[in-house]
Amino acid sequence: MKKYFLIPILTSLLFTVSCSDQLERLPIDSLVEETAFQSVSDLEAGLRGALGGLNPDNMIAFNAIFADNAKLGVDNGGQQLNLVNQILNPDTGDQGLWANRYNIINRINRVLAAAETVTPSGAEVSDYNNIVGQLRALRGYLHSELLIYYGFDITDPNALGVVYQNFVATSGSRERNTTGEVLTLIDEDFTAAKNLITSTDINFPTDDFIDFQNARIALYSGDYTTAITLASGLIQKYPLANPEQYKAMFGGDADATEVIWKFDNVQGANNSVAGNFIFTGTGGNFIEMSNGLYESFDPADVRFEVNVNPDSDPTGSDNTIGIYKYPPNGDALYINDYKVMRVSEMYLVRAEAYARSTAPNFSAAATDVQSIRTIRESSTATPAAYASLSDAIADIMSERRVELAFEGHRYLDLKRMNNGITRDARDCPGGIPCTINSGDARFIFPLPLGEINGNTNITQAPGY
């Protein structure tokens, strides 16, 4: 039998009013938007939280394995097979890049919105401005990374780029901004940031961080004069690491001579570049260095020692070539800082810009390439003599391949060259694809299905 409880009307009214009043109150211990950021130190925590959410190792793995710097390992049990087989689709093909970067951008926008409600004391103004500047620099950087992967053509300002999210959005469906609009908005964020940042800590965005990424963007978009100017400024400030410093930089994070920005990895962050290639508990290789890359190294070059596992047996029956660029540190854990920006890349940016300029300077381009080879190989060889643009670009790309191996560049470099991907035949046995032709749809990342399903106004990349 059902029981009904009758509540007196007056009691009910009092209860309703009380609940309504309580619902309008914000508990002082609740972490909601209105209470999350109330001080400059809160804003700093928000910056650290946003930066800590970055996942750089997914693109390091993609660039190496999807392109031609890696091959199936002797201990493979099904790991990374989609990348080995060059499968890039709207389901999971983008390695979570879209979701990860826009999630961080959302965090940044919320901290920036909160910063408008925080009034720093006189002693806090510099720190406050620095935090806001670093947030805007990071926002510009993340959008530039998205543009490079998902944009239709970074050299065409009218081509569709990506959505530039510079405010907190809780509703609405937006189409992509054009490449020109994205580059303009990146420049606005970077310009504002340079007027605010005072820190020189290479674990956070700095003025040099902005100049570095602007130099990359300038090269990729065809503004070679700007690329040369910005790269030159950084080359004057940062020396190249000598062989011992180079080994210490990657083996234990013990040197940062030529590092302009790095992701400060820590235990518990679940970020491990080595974990994309090996079983970090046993050292077994499920992904190995490709034969094509291995044979690009000079054994006398320090980069051979840094990249090639000493346990490799390339002439053995298994043709094992282990990847060693991110070795275990002193605590035996594979926790390596990611050197996202190094001055050696600026030598290569400037070399390429010299070669591609309206009035090419092949001699200067060759000198920049040789500067890296000289210090890495401890040699005094004379620069190459480039007879044509194709000669120069071929040599610069060869140097980029060994200098920036397993640092998230190879796929992007091959994409920029528009020459497709060609793997060494030894690196693609048993039906594994050996080539991707230039112009293939897979040189533009597809938007993930979640974005397409949730945003009917946005245009998918062609071919998906």
C-alpha positions as CSV (number, residue, x, y, z in Angstrom):
1,M,0.0,0.0,0.0
2,K,1.4,3.4,-1.0
3,K,2.0,6.0,1.7
4,Y,1.6,9.7,1.0
5,F,3.3,12.4,3.1
6,L,1.5,15.8,3.3
7,I,3.9,18.7,3.9
8,P,2.2,21.9,5.3
9,I,2.2,24.8,2.8
10,L,4.1,27.2,5.1
11,T,6.9,24.7,5.7
12,S,7.1,24.0,2.0
13,L,7.4,27.7,1.2
14,L,10.1,28.3,3.8
15,F,12.0,25.3,2.4
16,T,11.8,26.6,-1.1
17,V,13.0,30.1,-0.2
18,S,15.8,28.6,1.8
19,C,16.9,26.3,-1.0
20,S,16.8,29.2,-3.5
21,D,18.9,31.4,-1.3
22,Q,21.4,28.6,-0.7
23,L,21.7,27.8,-4.5
24,E,22.6,31.4,-5.1
25,R,25.5,31.2,-2.7
26,L,29.0,30.1,-3.7
27,P,30.6,27.9,-1.0
28,I,34.0,29.4,-0.2
29,D,35.6,26.0,-0.5
30,S,34.1,25.2,-3.9
31,L,36.4,25.2,-6.9
32,V,34.2,26.9,-9.5
33,E,34.9,29.6,-12.1
34,E,34.2,32.4,-9.7
35,T,36.4,31.1,-6.9
36,A,39.2,29.2,-8.8
37,F,41.4,32.3,-9.6
38,Q,41.5,35.0,-7.0
39,S,45.2,35.9,-6.9
40,V,48.3,36.2,-9.0
41,S,49.5,32.9,-7.5
42,D,46.3,31.3,-8.6
43,L,46.9,32.5,-12.1
44,E,50.4,31.1,-12.1
45,A,48.9,27.7,-11.0
46,G,46.6,28.0,-13.9
47,L,49.5,28.6,-16.3
48,R,51.3,25.6,-14.9
49,G,48.2,23.5,-15.2
50,A,47.7,24.5,-18.9
51,L,51.3,23.8,-19.8
52,G,51.3,20.5,-17.9
53,G,48.5,19.3,-20.0
54,L,50.6,19.4,-23.2
55,N,51.4,16.0,-24.7
56,P,54.4,16.6,-27.0
57,D,55.4,12.9,-27.4
58,N,52.4,12.0,-29.6
59,M,53.7,14.0,-32.5
60,I,57.2,12.8,-32.0
61,A,56.0,9.3,-32.5
62,F,53.8,10.2,-35.5
63,N,56.5,12.1,-37.4
64,A,59.0,9.2,-37.0
65,I,56.8,6.2,-37.5
66,F,54.3,7.4,-40.1
67,A,57.1,8.7,-42.3
68,D,60.4,7.0,-42.9
69,N,62.5,7.3,-39.8
70,A,61.2,4.1,-38.1
71,K,60.2,0.5,-38.9
72,L,58.5,-2.4,-37.2
73,G,60.6,-3.7,-34.3
74,V,61.7,-7.2,-33.6
75,D,59.6,-7.3,-30.5
76,N,56.5,-5.9,-32.0
77,G,53.2,-7.4,-30.7
78,G,50.8,-5.1,-32.5
79,Q,52.0,-1.7,-31.1
80,Q,51.8,1.4,-33.4
81,L,50.6,-0.7,-36.4
82,N,48.3,2.1,-37.6
83,L,51.2,4.4,-37.9
84,V,53.5,1.8,-39.5
85,N,50.8,1.2,-42.0
86,Q,50.3,4.9,-42.5
87,I,46.6,4.8,-41.6
88,L,45.4,8.4,-41.0
89,N,41.6,8.7,-40.6
90,P,39.1,10.8,-38.7
91,D,38.6,8.2,-36.1
92,T,41.8,8.2,-34.1
93,G,44.4,9.0,-36.8
94,D,45.4,12.4,-35.5
95,Q,46.8,10.9,-32.3
96,G,44.5,13.1,-30.2
97,L,46.3,16.3,-31.3
98,W,43.1,18.3,-32.0
99,A,41.5,17.4,-28.6
100,N,44.7,17.9,-26.6
101,R,45.6,21.3,-28.0
102,Y,42.1,22.7,-27.9
103,N,41.6,21.5,-24.4
104,I,44.8,23.4,-23.4
105,I,43.7,26.4,-25.3
106,N,40.4,26.3,-23.4
107,R,42.3,26.2,-20.1
108,I,44.4,29.2,-21.2
109,N,41.3,31.2,-22.2
110,R,39.7,30.6,-18.9
111,V,42.8,31.7,-17.0
112,L,43.0,34.8,-19.1
113,A,39.4,35.6,-18.5
114,A,39.9,35.2,-14.8
115,A,43.0,37.4,-14.9
116,E,40.7,40.3,-15.9
117,T,39.1,40.0,-12.5
118,V,42.4,39.9,-10.5
119,T,44.0,43.1,-9.4
120,P,47.7,42.7,-8.6
121,S,49.4,44.7,-5.9
122,G,52.2,47.0,-6.9
123,A,54.8,44.3,-6.2
124,E,52.9,41.7,-8.2
125,V,52.4,43.7,-11.4
126,S,55.5,42.3,-13.1
127,D,54.6,38.7,-12.2
128,Y,51.0,39.3,-13.3
129,N,52.0,40.7,-16.7
130,N,54.6,37.9,-17.2
131,I,51.9,35.2,-16.6
132,V,49.4,36.8,-18.9
133,G,52.1,37.2,-21.6
134,Q,53.2,33.5,-21.2
135,L,49.6,32.4,-21.6
136,R,49.1,34.4,-24.8
137,A,52.4,33.2,-26.1
138,L,51.4,29.6,-25.5
139,R,48.0,30.2,-27.1
140,G,49.6,31.5,-30.2
141,Y,52.1,28.6,-30.3
142,L,49.3,25.9,-30.0
143,H,47.3,27.5,-32.8
144,S,50.4,27.6,-35.0
145,E,50.9,23.9,-34.3
146,L,47.3,23.1,-35.2
147,L,47.6,25.2,-38.4
148,I,50.7,23.3,-39.5
149,Y,49.0,19.9,-39.2
150,Y,45.3,20.7,-40.0
151,G,45.5,23.7,-42.3
152,F,44.9,23.2,-46.0
153,D,47.9,25.3,-47.2
154,I,50.0,27.5,-44.9
155,T,51.5,29.3,-47.9
156,D,48.0,30.5,-49.1
157,P,46.4,33.1,-46.9
158,N,43.0,32.4,-48.3
159,A,43.1,28.6,-47.7
160,L,41.1,27.3,-44.7
161,G,43.2,27.0,-41.6
162,V,41.8,26.1,-38.1
163,V,39.5,27.7,-35.6
164,Y,41.3,30.4,-33.7
165,Q,39.8,30.1,-30.2
166,N,40.8,33.3,-28.3
167,F,37.8,33.5,-25.9
168,V,35.9,31.1,-23.6
169,A,33.3,29.4,-25.8
170,T,30.4,27.6,-24.1
171,S,28.2,27.2,-27.2
172,G,28.2,27.7,-30.9
173,S,29.7,26.0,-34.0
174,R,32.4,27.8,-35.9
175,E,33.9,27.3,-39.3
176,R,37.7,27.4,-39.7
177,N,39.4,30.7,-40.0
178,T,41.5,31.3,-43.1
179,T,45.2,30.8,-42.9
180,G,45.7,34.5,-43.2
181,E,43.3,35.2,-40.3
182,V,45.0,32.5,-38.1
183,L,48.5,34.0,-38.8
184,T,47.2,37.5,-38.0
185,L,45.7,36.3,-34.7
186,I,48.9,34.4,-33.8
187,D,50.8,37.6,-34.4
188,E,48.5,39.5,-32.2
189,D,49.0,37.0,-29.3
190,F,52.7,36.9,-29.8
191,T,53.1,40.7,-30.1
192,A,51.0,41.2,-26.9
193,A,53.1,38.5,-25.2
194,K,56.4,40.1,-26.0
195,N,55.3,43.3,-24.3
196,L,54.5,41.5,-21.1
197,I,57.0,38.6,-20.7
198,T,60.0,39.2,-18.5
199,S,61.0,35.6,-17.6
200,T,63.9,33.8,-19.2
201,D,63.1,30.4,-17.8
202,I,63.4,27.9,-20.7
203,N,60.7,25.7,-19.2
204,F,58.1,28.5,-19.9
205,P,57.4,30.7,-22.9
206,T,60.0,33.5,-23.3
207,D,60.7,36.3,-25.8
208,D,63.0,33.9,-27.5
209,F,60.3,31.2,-27.6
210,I,58.2,33.6,-29.6
211,D,61.0,34.6,-32.0
212,F,61.8,30.9,-32.5
213,Q,58.2,29.9,-33.4
214,N,57.8,33.0,-35.6
215,A,60.9,32.0,-37.5
216,R,59.4,28.5,-38.1
217,I,56.1,30.1,-39.2
218,A,57.9,32.5,-41.5
219,L,59.9,29.7,-43.2
220,Y,56.8,27.5,-43.6
221,S,54.7,30.3,-45.0
222,G,57.3,31.6,-47.4
223,D,58.4,34.8,-45.6
224,Y,62.1,34.1,-46.0
225,T,63.4,37.6,-45.0
226,T,61.7,37.4,-41.6
227,A,62.9,33.8,-41.1
228,I,66.5,34.9,-41.7
229,T,66.2,37.9,-39.4
230,L,64.7,36.0,-36.5
231,A,66.9,33.0,-36.9
232,S,70.0,35.2,-37.0
233,G,69.0,36.9,-33.7
234,L,68.7,33.6,-31.9
235,I,71.9,32.2,-33.4
236,Q,73.8,35.2,-32.0
237,K,72.4,34.5,-28.5
238,Y,72.7,30.7,-28.2
239,P,75.9,28.6,-28.9
240,L,75.7,25.1,-30.5
241,A,76.4,22.3,-28.0
242,N,79.7,20.6,-28.4
243,P,79.7,16.7,-28.5
244,E,79.9,16.3,-24.8
245,Q,77.2,18.8,-24.2
246,Y,75.1,17.2,-26.9
247,K,75.3,13.8,-25.2
248,A,74.5,15.3,-21.8
249,M,71.5,17.2,-23.3
250,F,69.8,14.0,-24.3
251,G,71.4,11.5,-21.8
252,G,70.1,12.7,-18.5
253,D,68.9,16.3,-19.3
254,A,72.3,17.4,-17.9
255,D,72.9,20.2,-20.3
256,A,70.8,22.9,-22.0
257,T,73.5,24.9,-23.8
258,E,71.5,25.2,-27.0
259,V,68.0,24.8,-25.7
260,I,65.6,27.7,-26.2
261,W,62.5,26.0,-24.9
262,K,61.8,22.5,-23.4
263,F,58.9,20.7,-21.9
264,D,60.0,19.9,-18.3
265,N,58.9,16.3,-18.0
266,V,58.3,14.9,-14.5
267,Q,57.5,11.5,-13.0
268,G,53.8,10.9,-13.0
269,A,53.1,13.0,-16.1
270,N,52.7,9.8,-18.2
271,N,54.8,11.4,-21.0
272,S,57.6,9.2,-22.2
273,V,59.0,9.5,-25.7
274,A,60.8,6.2,-25.3
275,G,57.5,4.5,-24.5
276,N,56.4,5.1,-28.1
277,F,59.2,2.8,-29.3
278,I,60.3,0.4,-26.6
279,F,59.0,-1.5,-23.6
280,T,60.5,0.8,-21.0
281,G,60.5,-2.0,-18.4
282,T,62.5,-4.5,-20.5
283,G,64.0,-2.4,-23.3
284,G,62.4,-4.6,-26.0
285,N,62.0,-2.8,-29.4
286,F,58.5,-2.8,-30.8
287,I,59.5,0.1,-33.1
288,E,63.1,0.6,-34.3
289,M,65.1,3.1,-36.3
290,S,64.7,2.6,-40.1
291,N,67.6,1.4,-42.2
292,G,67.2,4.6,-44.2
293,L,67.8,6.8,-41.2
294,Y,70.5,4.6,-39.8
295,E,72.6,4.8,-42.9
296,S,72.2,8.6,-42.9
297,F,74.4,8.8,-39.8
298,D,78.2,9.0,-39.8
299,P,79.5,6.7,-37.0
300,A,82.0,9.4,-36.2
301,D,79.2,11.9,-35.6
302,V,78.0,12.3,-32.0
303,R,74.5,12.0,-33.2
304,F,75.1,8.4,-34.1
305,E,76.0,7.6,-30.5
306,V,73.0,9.6,-29.2
307,N,70.4,8.1,-31.5
308,V,71.5,4.5,-32.1
309,N,71.2,2.0,-29.2
310,P,74.6,0.4,-28.5
311,D,72.8,-3.0,-28.4
312,S,71.8,-2.7,-32.0
313,D,72.8,-5.4,-34.5
314,P,72.0,-3.9,-38.0
315,T,73.9,-6.7,-39.8
316,G,72.4,-9.5,-37.8
317,S,69.5,-11.7,-38.9
318,D,66.9,-9.5,-37.2
319,N,68.5,-6.3,-38.5
320,T,67.8,-4.7,-35.1
321,I,68.4,-0.9,-34.8
322,G,67.3,0.4,-31.4
323,I,66.3,4.0,-30.8
324,Y,68.3,5.6,-28.0
325,K,67.7,9.3,-28.1
326,Y,65.6,9.2,-24.9
327,P,67.4,6.8,-22.7
328,P,66.7,6.0,-19.0
329,N,68.1,8.6,-16.6
330,G,70.0,8.1,-13.5
331,D,66.9,6.8,-11.7
332,A,66.5,4.2,-14.5
333,L,63.1,5.9,-15.4
334,Y,62.5,7.1,-18.9
335,I,61.6,10.7,-17.9
336,N,63.2,13.0,-20.5
337,D,62.6,16.6,-21.0
338,Y,61.5,17.3,-24.6
339,K,63.8,19.8,-26.2
340,V,61.2,21.4,-28.4
341,M,63.3,24.4,-29.5
342,R,67.0,24.1,-30.1
343,V,69.2,26.7,-31.8
344,S,70.6,24.1,-34.3
345,E,67.1,24.2,-35.9
346,M,67.6,27.9,-36.4
347,Y,70.7,27.3,-38.4
348,L,68.7,25.0,-40.7
349,V,65.8,27.4,-40.9
350,R,68.2,30.2,-41.9
351,A,70.0,27.9,-44.4
352,E,66.7,27.0,-46.1
353,A,65.5,30.6,-46.1
354,Y,68.8,31.7,-47.7
355,A,68.4,29.1,-50.4
356,R,64.8,29.9,-51.1
357,S,65.1,33.7,-51.2
358,T,64.4,35.6,-54.3
359,A,68.1,36.2,-54.6
360,P,69.5,32.9,-53.3
361,N,72.6,32.9,-51.1
362,F,73.8,29.3,-51.5
363,S,77.1,30.0,-49.9
364,A,75.5,31.3,-46.7
365,A,73.1,28.3,-46.7
366,A,76.0,25.8,-47.0
367,T,77.9,27.6,-44.3
368,D,75.0,27.2,-41.9
369,V,74.7,23.5,-42.6
370,Q,78.4,23.0,-42.2
371,S,78.4,24.9,-38.8
372,I,76.3,22.0,-37.4
373,R,78.3,19.3,-39.1
374,T,81.5,20.7,-37.9
375,I,80.6,20.7,-34.2
376,R,78.7,17.4,-34.3
377,E,81.4,15.6,-36.1
378,S,84.4,17.5,-34.6
379,S,85.6,18.1,-38.2
380,T,86.8,21.1,-40.2
381,A,85.4,20.1,-43.6
382,T,84.6,22.9,-46.0
383,P,80.9,23.7,-46.8
384,A,79.3,22.0,-49.7
385,A,79.0,24.0,-53.0
386,Y,75.4,24.1,-54.0
387,A,74.9,24.5,-57.7
388,S,71.1,24.9,-57.6
389,L,68.1,25.2,-55.3
390,S,67.4,21.5,-55.5
391,D,71.0,20.7,-54.5
392,A,70.7,23.0,-51.5
393,I,67.3,21.7,-50.3
394,A,68.4,18.1,-50.7
395,D,71.4,18.7,-48.5
396,I,69.5,20.8,-45.9
397,M,66.8,18.1,-45.7
398,S,69.5,15.4,-45.1
399,E,70.9,17.5,-42.3
400,R,67.5,18.1,-40.8
401,R,66.8,14.4,-40.9
402,V,69.8,13.5,-38.7
403,E,69.9,16.6,-36.5
404,L,66.2,16.6,-35.6
405,A,65.6,12.8,-35.7
406,F,62.8,11.7,-33.3
407,E,62.0,15.3,-32.3
408,G,58.7,15.7,-34.3
409,H,59.9,17.0,-37.7
410,R,60.2,14.4,-40.3
411,Y,56.6,14.1,-41.6
412,L,56.2,17.9,-41.6
413,D,59.5,18.3,-43.6
414,L,58.4,15.8,-46.2
415,K,55.0,17.5,-46.3
416,R,56.6,20.8,-47.0
417,M,58.8,19.4,-49.7
418,N,55.8,17.9,-51.5
419,N,57.8,14.9,-52.6
420,G,55.8,12.3,-50.8
421,I,57.2,9.6,-48.5
422,T,59.5,6.8,-49.8
423,R,60.7,4.2,-47.3
424,D,63.7,2.0,-47.8
425,A,62.5,-1.4,-49.1
426,R,64.0,-3.1,-46.0
427,D,61.8,-1.0,-43.8
428,C,58.4,-2.0,-45.4
429,P,58.3,-5.9,-45.6
430,G,55.2,-8.0,-45.7
431,G,52.8,-5.6,-47.3
432,I,53.7,-2.5,-45.2
433,P,53.4,0.5,-47.4
434,C,56.6,1.8,-48.9
435,T,55.4,5.1,-50.5
436,I,52.9,7.9,-50.2
437,N,52.7,10.1,-53.2
438,S,52.9,13.8,-53.1
439,G,49.5,15.5,-52.8
440,D,48.1,12.5,-50.9
441,A,45.2,13.5,-48.6
442,R,47.2,12.2,-45.6
443,F,49.5,15.2,-45.7
444,I,46.6,17.2,-44.1
445,F,45.3,15.9,-40.8
446,P,41.6,15.0,-40.7
447,L,39.3,16.6,-38.1
448,P,38.3,13.9,-35.6
449,L,34.8,12.5,-35.8
450,G,33.9,14.0,-32.5
451,E,34.5,17.5,-33.9
452,I,32.6,16.8,-37.1
453,N,29.6,15.3,-35.3
454,G,29.5,18.2,-32.8
455,N,30.1,21.0,-35.3
456,T,28.1,20.8,-38.5
457,N,29.5,24.2,-39.7
458,I,33.2,23.1,-39.9
459,T,34.8,21.8,-43.1
460,Q,36.5,18.5,-43.1
461,A,39.9,18.2,-44.8
462,P,39.7,17.0,-48.4
463,G,39.8,13.3,-49.1
464,Y,38.2,12.1,-45.8
